[in-house]
Amino acid sequence: MKDTLQNIIQYTAGLGNIDLLKVTGTETTTVITALAEDKSVIVRGELRNPHAEFIGIFGMPNLGKLKTILSFDDYDENSEITITNTVREGVNTPEFVHFQTKNSDFINDYRLMSKNLVEDKIKDVTYKGTHWNVEFEPSVASILRLKKQAQANSDETTFTTKVDGTDLKVYFGDPSTHNGNFVFYSGITGALTKAQQWPVQVVINILNLPGDKIFKINDQGAAEITVDSGLATYSYLIPAHIK
């Protein structure tokens, strides 16, 4: 349980702009969805193996508090970390994540959000633009170059992507002032007819996460980065920035 919760926290709250997520669990799937407070990214994650205690629909609010509790070394491999349930309208519903040391001398209860409340705050989003014009696996070197350009152009909150031949290029700034660009990926097989802008920090925070990554962009104004954490696969849908 602890590893699963830490993984979920790292790949959602770890972006820095998410403090609430929704869990939708059945016997066969456990899906996590979240929306950044500034609506800059939509997250959907699915555990590789469904969690037996994550049955139903509930929210995890105040993720910073949950992260703090999970960081306590008191809750080691001998501790009890479980979901406690209550009955609402005849349905068995998750209510708390219960933390208890082996000797029951250190206890925390992290309260979960009800189905009605979390569904009001996090709406299901179905993205219909399933055709991706370009798709590639960014290298460690390319990610590092993106970070370097972001540092050199720290006053820029967005960057622009364009396809030049078979190169996907990233541009920072404006030719009338300080600017920079680099080849993010060579060997693109698709094409982009539009130059689009993406939020710098959101993209970098996602690419900083450990795990294999696939980056996709389309002409309809969306990018998606998928990350395999080992325990789950997370998809980050990023709307193009509109000035």
CORGI-V5441 format. One record per pair of residues at least 24 apart in sequence whose ideal C-beta (glycine too) atoms are under 8 Angstrom apart, sorted by sequence separation. I is the first residue (numbers start at 1). J is the second residue. D is the distance in Angstrom with one decimal. If there is no record, write none. Layout:
BEGIN
{{I | J | D} {I | J | D}}
END
This chain:
BEGIN
{{8 | 32 | 5.8} {17 | 41 | 7.6} {26 | 50 | 7.0} {30 | 54 | 4.8} {75 | 99 | 5.4} {78 | 102 | 4.3} {146 | 170 | 6.5} {168 | 192 | 8.0} {171 | 195 | 7.9} {18 | 43 | 6.9} {25 | 50 | 6.7} {27 | 52 | 8.0} {84 | 109 | 7.6} {153 | 178 | 6.5} {163 | 188 | 5.7} {192 | 217 | 6.3} {194 | 219 | 5.2} {196 | 221 | 6.5} {198 | 223 | 6.0} {209 | 234 | 7.9} {15 | 41 | 6.8} {25 | 51 | 6.6} {75 | 101 | 6.8} {88 | 114 | 7.1} {153 | 179 | 7.0} {192 | 218 | 8.0} {193 | 219 | 5.5} {72 | 99 | 7.8} {74 | 101 | 5.4} {153 | 180 | 5.6} {163 | 190 | 7.5} {192 | 219 | 6.0} {194 | 221 | 8.0} {196 | 223 | 7.9} {15 | 43 | 7.7} {27 | 55 | 7.1} {152 | 180 | 5.6} {163 | 191 | 5.6} {25 | 54 | 3.7} {26 | 55 | 6.8} {53 | 82 | 6.7} {54 | 83 | 7.2} {83 | 112 | 8.0} {134 | 163 | 6.6} {163 | 192 | 4.5} {25 | 55 | 4.9} {53 | 83 | 4.2} {69 | 99 | 5.9} {162 | 192 | 6.7} {185 | 215 | 7.9} {206 | 236 | 5.0} {12 | 43 | 5.7} {23 | 54 | 5.4} {25 | 56 | 6.1} {66 | 97 | 7.2} {75 | 106 | 7.9} {149 | 180 | 5.0} {161 | 192 | 7.0} {11 | 43 | 7.6} {25 | 57 | 7.6} {74 | 106 | 4.7} {136 | 168 | 6.8} {149 | 181 | 7.6} {12 | 45 | 7.4} {24 | 57 | 5.2} {149 | 182 | 6.0} {162 | 195 | 4.8} {11 | 45 | 6.3} {23 | 57 | 7.1} {72 | 106 | 7.7} {134 | 168 | 6.3} {161 | 195 | 7.0} {22 | 57 | 6.9} {23 | 58 | 5.6} {56 | 91 | 7.4} {58 | 93 | 6.9} {160 | 195 | 5.2} {161 | 196 | 5.9} {203 | 238 | 6.9} {22 | 58 | 7.5} {23 | 59 | 7.4} {56 | 92 | 7.3} {58 | 94 | 4.6} {72 | 108 | 7.9} {146 | 182 | 7.8} {160 | 196 | 6.8} {202 | 238 | 6.2} {8 | 45 | 7.1} {22 | 59 | 5.4} {23 | 60 | 6.6} {55 | 92 | 7.9} {56 | 93 | 5.8} {145 | 182 | 5.1} {160 | 197 | 5.2} {161 | 198 | 6.7} {21 | 59 | 6.9} {22 | 60 | 7.9} {56 | 94 | 5.7} {146 | 184 | 6.8} {159 | 197 | 6.8} {160 | 198 | 7.8} {20 | 59 | 6.2} {21 | 60 | 5.1} {55 | 94 | 7.5} {69 | 108 | 5.0} {145 | 184 | 7.4} {158 | 197 | 4.2} {159 | 198 | 6.0} {199 | 238 | 7.0} {20 | 60 | 6.9} {54 | 94 | 7.4} {158 | 198 | 6.1} {198 | 238 | 6.1} {20 | 61 | 5.0} {53 | 94 | 7.5} {69 | 110 | 5.9} {158 | 199 | 5.9} {159 | 200 | 5.6} {19 | 61 | 7.1} {20 | 62 | 7.7} {21 | 63 | 6.9} {142 | 184 | 5.3} {157 | 199 | 6.6} {158 | 200 | 6.1} {198 | 240 | 6.6} {199 | 241 | 5.9} {4 | 47 | 6.9} {19 | 62 | 6.4} {20 | 63 | 7.0} {142 | 185 | 6.3} {157 | 200 | 5.9} {197 | 240 | 6.2} {198 | 241 | 6.1} {19 | 63 | 5.2} {66 | 110 | 5.3} {156 | 200 | 6.5} {157 | 201 | 7.5} {159 | 203 | 7.7} {196 | 240 | 4.3} {197 | 241 | 4.1} {18 | 63 | 6.9} {19 | 64 | 6.6} {65 | 110 | 6.6} {196 | 241 | 7.8} {197 | 242 | 7.9} {138 | 184 | 6.9} {139 | 185 | 7.8} {197 | 243 | 7.3} {4 | 51 | 5.9} {138 | 185 | 6.6} {136 | 185 | 4.5} {1 | 51 | 7.7} {13 | 63 | 3.9} {150 | 200 | 5.2} {12 | 63 | 6.7} {13 | 64 | 6.8} {61 | 112 | 7.9} {136 | 187 | 7.7} {150 | 201 | 8.0} {1 | 53 | 7.1} {8 | 60 | 7.7} {60 | 112 | 6.3} {61 | 113 | 5.0} {136 | 188 | 6.5} {59 | 112 | 6.3} {60 | 113 | 7.0} {9 | 63 | 5.9} {13 | 67 | 6.2} {58 | 112 | 4.7} {59 | 113 | 3.0} {134 | 188 | 5.2} {150 | 204 | 6.2} {58 | 113 | 6.2} {59 | 114 | 7.3} {134 | 189 | 7.7} {135 | 190 | 7.1} {58 | 114 | 6.9} {59 | 115 | 8.0} {134 | 190 | 4.1} {161 | 217 | 6.2} {9 | 66 | 6.3} {58 | 115 | 6.1} {61 | 118 | 8.0} {133 | 190 | 4.5} {134 | 191 | 7.5} {146 | 203 | 7.5} {147 | 204 | 6.1} {9 | 67 | 5.0} {57 | 115 | 4.4} {59 | 117 | 6.4} {132 | 190 | 7.5} {133 | 191 | 6.2} {134 | 192 | 6.1} {146 | 204 | 6.6} {56 | 115 | 7.0} {59 | 118 | 3.0} {133 | 192 | 5.3} {58 | 118 | 6.4} {5 | 66 | 6.9} {9 | 70 | 6.7} {57 | 118 | 7.1} {146 | 207 | 7.1} {57 | 119 | 6.9} {59 | 121 | 7.2} {59 | 122 | 7.3} {6 | 70 | 5.5} {143 | 207 | 4.9} {5 | 70 | 5.8} {143 | 208 | 8.0} {2 | 70 | 6.5} {138 | 207 | 6.6} {2 | 75 | 6.6} {137 | 212 | 7.3} {138 | 213 | 6.0} {5 | 81 | 7.6} {137 | 213 | 6.5} {137 | 214 | 5.8} {138 | 215 | 5.3} {136 | 214 | 7.5} {137 | 215 | 7.3} {2 | 81 | 5.4} {135 | 214 | 6.4} {136 | 215 | 5.7} {1 | 81 | 4.4} {135 | 215 | 7.3} {1 | 82 | 6.9} {135 | 216 | 4.7} {134 | 216 | 7.0} {42 | 125 | 5.4} {134 | 217 | 5.2} {158 | 241 | 4.7} {132 | 216 | 4.0} {133 | 217 | 6.3} {134 | 218 | 7.9} {42 | 127 | 8.0} {132 | 217 | 6.7} {133 | 218 | 4.8} {132 | 218 | 5.0} {133 | 219 | 5.5} {35 | 122 | 5.6} {131 | 218 | 6.0} {34 | 122 | 6.8} {35 | 123 | 8.0} {33 | 122 | 6.0} {129 | 218 | 5.7} {131 | 220 | 7.9} {35 | 125 | 7.7} {33 | 124 | 7.3} {129 | 220 | 4.1} {5 | 97 | 7.2} {33 | 125 | 7.7} {129 | 221 | 8.0} {132 | 224 | 7.2} {20 | 113 | 7.4} {129 | 222 | 5.8} {127 | 222 | 6.7} {22 | 118 | 4.8} {22 | 119 | 7.3} {20 | 118 | 7.3} {22 | 122 | 4.6} {20 | 121 | 6.3} {21 | 122 | 7.4} {20 | 122 | 6.9} {127 | 237 | 5.9} {125 | 237 | 7.6} {40 | 199 | 5.2} {41 | 202 | 5.4} {40 | 202 | 4.9} {41 | 206 | 7.5} {36 | 202 | 7.4} {48 | 230 | 7.8} {49 | 231 | 8.0} {48 | 231 | 5.9} {47 | 231 | 6.4} {48 | 232 | 5.9} {16 | 201 | 7.7} {17 | 202 | 7.5} {47 | 232 | 4.7} {48 | 233 | 7.3} {46 | 232 | 6.1} {15 | 202 | 7.0} {45 | 232 | 4.9} {46 | 233 | 5.8} {45 | 233 | 6.7} {16 | 205 | 6.0} {45 | 234 | 4.1} {15 | 205 | 4.8} {44 | 234 | 7.2} {45 | 235 | 7.3} {14 | 205 | 7.3} {15 | 206 | 6.7} {43 | 234 | 6.3} {44 | 235 | 4.8} {43 | 235 | 7.2} {43 | 236 | 5.7} {44 | 237 | 7.5} {42 | 236 | 7.4} {43 | 237 | 7.8} {14 | 209 | 6.6} {41 | 236 | 5.3} {42 | 237 | 4.4} {41 | 237 | 6.7} {41 | 238 | 5.2} {11 | 209 | 6.0} {40 | 238 | 6.8} {10 | 209 | 7.2} {40 | 239 | 7.5} {32 | 232 | 7.5} {39 | 239 | 7.7} {32 | 234 | 7.8} {11 | 227 | 6.8} {11 | 229 | 5.7} {10 | 229 | 7.6} {11 | 232 | 7.2} {7 | 229 | 5.6} {12 | 234 | 8.0} {7 | 230 | 7.8} {11 | 234 | 4.8} {7 | 231 | 4.6} {8 | 232 | 7.5} {7 | 232 | 6.3} {4 | 231 | 6.4} {3 | 231 | 6.9}}
END
